[in-house]
């Protein structure tokens, strides 16, 4: 599990399918292709290369420009620091790298100067399993504070970036902050800043610009949501004997194994999970109202299927005293009034009137 996967999982903690597949290290892109629902989620090779080139530029010359941006945004002396420590974090395996990172953080904090940790390795326990996370950088301040640095390739135009992308970066950074807090608790209680430095290209150039992003809210939500996750062992124990997610298996066998693990599909999954197209098709085939969005699902109360909603709206089922059923029937009546006597049917106009009626009913 990486930070992006954990952030997506925290946003949808009821999805046991994603928790198990990510915990097992299953390549969901390959799995989705084997299931016949190729994913459109992910980063293009061009964007990946551009991001790596921009990150290398930001960290060039020992991170001089990166530290200048940080000091400028935090109100510290914006001039170049006298000396910057660049600890060597190489070690064997993720466990070794995580231990080396913890040691480097403690030594840098005790030294009392500036230190830049390039791609440190952090560990966070999630659903009973360790998740190894690799932020772009962590800066140790002379006062002992630790700050997460997140470098993205989307532009910062006139001092602001796309709100959705900044939100995703904040949720991802919150996972790093949580992991860094665990390191701090084990190594002497250093202060971990909830202010993350987000570095992006300025306008349409390759020059870096930065802003401070407060992730306290995202950190609290992520901590609470990750704490609600079912342990991976419990999910795995419920699998049928011999179940496998090997994409080389026959598609019928593979689909049966995937369906044996409960999913919690919502339209938001399309922007965060490689299996979203597969889960969406199954959700639609079952007529689940979740496929229409969490907001709609919340408004419909005990009506859990599209068929039940339609039957309630048409008066075939449901208690008229139920506010949800009454609202649906009122919406049907408003739609009928809007379409009555309208002459030749105007589909677009009818949809607008019906939407207005539903909104008024709500």
Secondary structure as a PSIPRED ss2 file (coil, helix, strand):
# PSIPRED VFORMAT (PSIPRED V4.0)

   1 X C   1.000  0.000  0.000
   2 X C   1.000  0.000  0.000
   3 X H   0.000  1.000  0.000
   4 X H   0.000  1.000  0.000
   5 X H   0.000  1.000  0.000
   6 X H   0.000  1.000  0.000
   7 X H   0.000  1.000  0.000
   8 X H   0.000  1.000  0.000
   9 X H   0.000  1.000  0.000
  10 X H   0.000  1.000  0.000
  11 X H   0.000  1.000  0.000
  12 X C   1.000  0.000  0.000
  13 X C   1.000  0.000  0.000
  14 X C   1.000  0.000  0.000
  15 X C   1.000  0.000  0.000
  16 X H   0.000  1.000  0.000
  17 X H   0.000  1.000  0.000
  18 X H   0.000  1.000  0.000
  19 X H   0.000  1.000  0.000
  20 X H   0.000  1.000  0.000
  21 X H   0.000  1.000  0.000
  22 X H   0.000  1.000  0.000
  23 X H   0.000  1.000  0.000
  24 X C   1.000  0.000  0.000
  25 X C   1.000  0.000  0.000
  26 X C   1.000  0.000  0.000
  27 X C   1.000  0.000  0.000
  28 X H   0.000  1.000  0.000
  29 X H   0.000  1.000  0.000
  30 X H   0.000  1.000  0.000
  31 X H   0.000  1.000  0.000
  32 X H   0.000  1.000  0.000
  33 X H   0.000  1.000  0.000
  34 X H   0.000  1.000  0.000
  35 X C   1.000  0.000  0.000
  36 X C   1.000  0.000  0.000
  37 X C   1.000  0.000  0.000
  38 X C   1.000  0.000  0.000
  39 X C   1.000  0.000  0.000
  40 X C   1.000  0.000  0.000
  41 X C   1.000  0.000  0.000
  42 X C   1.000  0.000  0.000
  43 X C   1.000  0.000  0.000
  44 X C   1.000  0.000  0.000
  45 X H   0.000  1.000  0.000
  46 X H   0.000  1.000  0.000
  47 X H   0.000  1.000  0.000
  48 X H   0.000  1.000  0.000
  49 X H   0.000  1.000  0.000
  50 X H   0.000  1.000  0.000
  51 X H   0.000  1.000  0.000
  52 X H   0.000  1.000  0.000
  53 X H   0.000  1.000  0.000
  54 X H   0.000  1.000  0.000
  55 X H   0.000  1.000  0.000
  56 X H   0.000  1.000  0.000
  57 X H   0.000  1.000  0.000
  58 X H   0.000  1.000  0.000
  59 X C   1.000  0.000  0.000
  60 X H   0.000  1.000  0.000
  61 X H   0.000  1.000  0.000
  62 X H   0.000  1.000  0.000
  63 X H   0.000  1.000  0.000
  64 X H   0.000  1.000  0.000
  65 X H   0.000  1.000  0.000
  66 X H   0.000  1.000  0.000
  67 X H   0.000  1.000  0.000
  68 X H   0.000  1.000  0.000
  69 X H   0.000  1.000  0.000
  70 X H   0.000  1.000  0.000
  71 X H   0.000  1.000  0.000
  72 X H   0.000  1.000  0.000
  73 X H   0.000  1.000  0.000
  74 X H   0.000  1.000  0.000
  75 X C   1.000  0.000  0.000
  76 X C   1.000  0.000  0.000
  77 X C   1.000  0.000  0.000
  78 X C   1.000  0.000  0.000
  79 X C   1.000  0.000  0.000
  80 X C   1.000  0.000  0.000
  81 X C   1.000  0.000  0.000
  82 X C   1.000  0.000  0.000
  83 X C   1.000  0.000  0.000
  84 X E   0.000  0.000  1.000
  85 X E   0.000  0.000  1.000
  86 X C   1.000  0.000  0.000
  87 X C   1.000  0.000  0.000
  88 X C   1.000  0.000  0.000
  89 X C   1.000  0.000  0.000
  90 X C   1.000  0.000  0.000
  91 X C   1.000  0.000  0.000
  92 X C   1.000  0.000  0.000
  93 X H   0.000  1.000  0.000
  94 X H   0.000  1.000  0.000
  95 X H   0.000  1.000  0.000
  96 X H   0.000  1.000  0.000
  97 X H   0.000  1.000  0.000
  98 X H   0.000  1.000  0.000
  99 X H   0.000  1.000  0.000
 100 X H   0.000  1.000  0.000
 101 X H   0.000  1.000  0.000
 102 X H   0.000  1.000  0.000
 103 X H   0.000  1.000  0.000
 104 X H   0.000  1.000  0.000
 105 X H   0.000  1.000  0.000
 106 X H   0.000  1.000  0.000
 107 X H   0.000  1.000  0.000
 108 X H   0.000  1.000  0.000
 109 X H   0.000  1.000  0.000
 110 X H   0.000  1.000  0.000
 111 X H   0.000  1.000  0.000
 112 X C   1.000  0.000  0.000
 113 X C   1.000  0.000  0.000
 114 X E   0.000  0.000  1.000
 115 X E   0.000  0.000  1.000
 116 X E   0.000  0.000  1.000
 117 X E   0.000  0.000  1.000
 118 X E   0.000  0.000  1.000
 119 X C   1.000  0.000  0.000
 120 X C   1.000  0.000  0.000
 121 X C   1.000  0.000  0.000
 122 X E   0.000  0.000  1.000
 123 X E   0.000  0.000  1.000
 124 X E   0.000  0.000  1.000
 125 X E   0.000  0.000  1.000
 126 X E   0.000  0.000  1.000
 127 X C   1.000  0.000  0.000
 128 X C   1.000  0.000  0.000
 129 X E   0.000  0.000  1.000
 130 X E   0.000  0.000  1.000
 131 X E   0.000  0.000  1.000
 132 X E   0.000  0.000  1.000
 133 X E   0.000  0.000  1.000
 134 X C   1.000  0.000  0.000
 135 X C   1.000  0.000  0.000
 136 X C   1.000  0.000  0.000
 137 X E   0.000  0.000  1.000
 138 X E   0.000  0.000  1.000
 139 X E   0.000  0.000  1.000
 140 X E   0.000  0.000  1.000
 141 X C   1.000  0.000  0.000
 142 X C   1.000  0.000  0.000
 143 X C   1.000  0.000  0.000
 144 X C   1.000  0.000  0.000
 145 X C   1.000  0.000  0.000
 146 X E   0.000  0.000  1.000
 147 X E   0.000  0.000  1.000
 148 X E   0.000  0.000  1.000
 149 X E   0.000  0.000  1.000
 150 X E   0.000  0.000  1.000
 151 X E   0.000  0.000  1.000
 152 X C   1.000  0.000  0.000
 153 X C   1.000  0.000  0.000
 154 X C   1.000  0.000  0.000
 155 X C   1.000  0.000  0.000
 156 X E   0.000  0.000  1.000
 157 X E   0.000  0.000  1.000
 158 X C   1.000  0.000  0.000
 159 X C   1.000  0.000  0.000
 160 X E   0.000  0.000  1.000
 161 X C   1.000  0.000  0.000
 162 X C   1.000  0.000  0.000
 163 X H   0.000  1.000  0.000
 164 X H   0.000  1.000  0.000
 165 X H   0.000  1.000  0.000
 166 X H   0.000  1.000  0.000
 167 X H   0.000  1.000  0.000
 168 X H   0.000  1.000  0.000
 169 X H   0.000  1.000  0.000
 170 X H   0.000  1.000  0.000
 171 X H   0.000  1.000  0.000
 172 X H   0.000  1.000  0.000
 173 X H   0.000  1.000  0.000
 174 X H   0.000  1.000  0.000
 175 X H   0.000  1.000  0.000
 176 X H   0.000  1.000  0.000
 177 X H   0.000  1.000  0.000
 178 X H   0.000  1.000  0.000
 179 X H   0.000  1.000  0.000
 180 X H   0.000  1.000  0.000
 181 X H   0.000  1.000  0.000
 182 X H   0.000  1.000  0.000
 183 X H   0.000  1.000  0.000
 184 X H   0.000  1.000  0.000
 185 X H   0.000  1.000  0.000
 186 X H   0.000  1.000  0.000
 187 X C   1.000  0.000  0.000
 188 X C   1.000  0.000  0.000
 189 X C   1.000  0.000  0.000
 190 X C   1.000  0.000  0.000
 191 X C   1.000  0.000  0.000
 192 X E   0.000  0.000  1.000
 193 X C   1.000  0.000  0.000
 194 X C   1.000  0.000  0.000
 195 X E   0.000  0.000  1.000
 196 X E   0.000  0.000  1.000
 197 X E   0.000  0.000  1.000
 198 X E   0.000  0.000  1.000
 199 X E   0.000  0.000  1.000
 200 X E   0.000  0.000  1.000
 201 X E   0.000  0.000  1.000
 202 X E   0.000  0.000  1.000
 203 X C   1.000  0.000  0.000
 204 X C   1.000  0.000  0.000
 205 X C   1.000  0.000  0.000
 206 X C   1.000  0.000  0.000
 207 X C   1.000  0.000  0.000
 208 X E   0.000  0.000  1.000
 209 X E   0.000  0.000  1.000
 210 X E   0.000  0.000  1.000
 211 X E   0.000  0.000  1.000
 212 X E   0.000  0.000  1.000
 213 X E   0.000  0.000  1.000
 214 X E   0.000  0.000  1.000
 215 X C   1.000  0.000  0.000
 216 X H   0.000  1.000  0.000
 217 X H   0.000  1.000  0.000
 218 X H   0.000  1.000  0.000
 219 X H   0.000  1.000  0.000
 220 X H   0.000  1.000  0.000
 221 X H   0.000  1.000  0.000
 222 X H   0.000  1.000  0.000
 223 X H   0.000  1.000  0.000
 224 X H   0.000  1.000  0.000
 225 X H   0.000  1.000  0.000
 226 X H   0.000  1.000  0.000
 227 X H   0.000  1.000  0.000
 228 X C   1.000  0.000  0.000
 229 X C   1.000  0.000  0.000
 230 X C   1.000  0.000  0.000
 231 X C   1.000  0.000  0.000
 232 X H   0.000  1.000  0.000
 233 X H   0.000  1.000  0.000
 234 X H   0.000  1.000  0.000
 235 X H   0.000  1.000  0.000
 236 X H   0.000  1.000  0.000
 237 X H   0.000  1.000  0.000
 238 X C   1.000  0.000  0.000
 239 X C   1.000  0.000  0.000
 240 X C   1.000  0.000  0.000
 241 X C   1.000  0.000  0.000
 242 X C   1.000  0.000  0.000
 243 X C   1.000  0.000  0.000
 244 X C   1.000  0.000  0.000
 245 X C   1.000  0.000  0.000
 246 X C   1.000  0.000  0.000
 247 X C   1.000  0.000  0.000
 248 X C   1.000  0.000  0.000
 249 X C   1.000  0.000  0.000
 250 X C   1.000  0.000  0.000
 251 X H   0.000  1.000  0.000
 252 X H   0.000  1.000  0.000
 253 X H   0.000  1.000  0.000
 254 X H   0.000  1.000  0.000
 255 X H   0.000  1.000  0.000
 256 X H   0.000  1.000  0.000
 257 X H   0.000  1.000  0.000
 258 X H   0.000  1.000  0.000
 259 X H   0.000  1.000  0.000
 260 X C   1.000  0.000  0.000
 261 X C   1.000  0.000  0.000
 262 X C   1.000  0.000  0.000
 263 X C   1.000  0.000  0.000
 264 X C   1.000  0.000  0.000
 265 X C   1.000  0.000  0.000
 266 X C   1.000  0.000  0.000
 267 X H   0.000  1.000  0.000
 268 X H   0.000  1.000  0.000
 269 X H   0.000  1.000  0.000
 270 X H   0.000  1.000  0.000
 271 X H   0.000  1.000  0.000
 272 X C   1.000  0.000  0.000
 273 X C   1.000  0.000  0.000
 274 X C   1.000  0.000  0.000
 275 X C   1.000  0.000  0.000
 276 X H   0.000  1.000  0.000
 277 X H   0.000  1.000  0.000
 278 X H   0.000  1.000  0.000
 279 X H   0.000  1.000  0.000
 280 X H   0.000  1.000  0.000
 281 X H   0.000  1.000  0.000
 282 X H   0.000  1.000  0.000
 283 X H   0.000  1.000  0.000
 284 X H   0.000  1.000  0.000
 285 X H   0.000  1.000  0.000
 286 X C   1.000  0.000  0.000
 287 X C   1.000  0.000  0.000
 288 X E   0.000  0.000  1.000
 289 X H   0.000  1.000  0.000
 290 X H   0.000  1.000  0.000
 291 X H   0.000  1.000  0.000
 292 X H   0.000  1.000  0.000
 293 X C   1.000  0.000  0.000
 294 X H   0.000  1.000  0.000
 295 X H   0.000  1.000  0.000
 296 X H   0.000  1.000  0.000
 297 X H   0.000  1.000  0.000
 298 X H   0.000  1.000  0.000
 299 X H   0.000  1.000  0.000
 300 X C   1.000  0.000  0.000
 301 X C   1.000  0.000  0.000
 302 X C   1.000  0.000  0.000
 303 X C   1.000  0.000  0.000
 304 X C   1.000  0.000  0.000
 305 X E   0.000  0.000  1.000
 306 X H   0.000  1.000  0.000
 307 X H   0.000  1.000  0.000
 308 X H   0.000  1.000  0.000
 309 X H   0.000  1.000  0.000
 310 X H   0.000  1.000  0.000
 311 X H   0.000  1.000  0.000
 312 X H   0.000  1.000  0.000
 313 X H   0.000  1.000  0.000
 314 X C   1.000  0.000  0.000
 315 X C   1.000  0.000  0.000
 316 X C   1.000  0.000  0.000
 317 X C   1.000  0.000  0.000
 318 X C   1.000  0.000  0.000
 319 X C   1.000  0.000  0.000
 320 X C   1.000  0.000  0.000
 321 X C   1.000  0.000  0.000
 322 X C   1.000  0.000  0.000
 323 X H   0.000  1.000  0.000
 324 X H   0.000  1.000  0.000
 325 X H   0.000  1.000  0.000
 326 X H   0.000  1.000  0.000
 327 X H   0.000  1.000  0.000
 328 X H   0.000  1.000  0.000
 329 X H   0.000  1.000  0.000
 330 X H   0.000  1.000  0.000
 331 X H   0.000  1.000  0.000
 332 X H   0.000  1.000  0.000
 333 X H   0.000  1.000  0.000
 334 X H   0.000  1.000  0.000
 335 X H   0.000  1.000  0.000
 336 X H   0.000  1.000  0.000
 337 X H   0.000  1.000  0.000
 338 X H   0.000  1.000  0.000
 339 X H   0.000  1.000  0.000
 340 X C   1.000  0.000  0.000
 341 X C   1.000  0.000  0.000
 342 X C   1.000  0.000  0.000
 343 X C   1.000  0.000  0.000
 344 X C   1.000  0.000  0.000
 345 X C   1.000  0.000  0.000
 346 X C   1.000  0.000  0.000
 347 X H   0.000  1.000  0.000
 348 X H   0.000  1.000  0.000
 349 X H   0.000  1.000  0.000
 350 X H   0.000  1.000  0.000
 351 X H   0.000  1.000  0.000
 352 X H   0.000  1.000  0.000
 353 X H   0.000  1.000  0.000
 354 X H   0.000  1.000  0.000
 355 X H   0.000  1.000  0.000
 356 X H   0.000  1.000  0.000
 357 X H   0.000  1.000  0.000
 358 X H   0.000  1.000  0.000
 359 X H   0.000  1.000  0.000
 360 X H   0.000  1.000  0.000
 361 X H   0.000  1.000  0.000
 362 X C   1.000  0.000  0.000
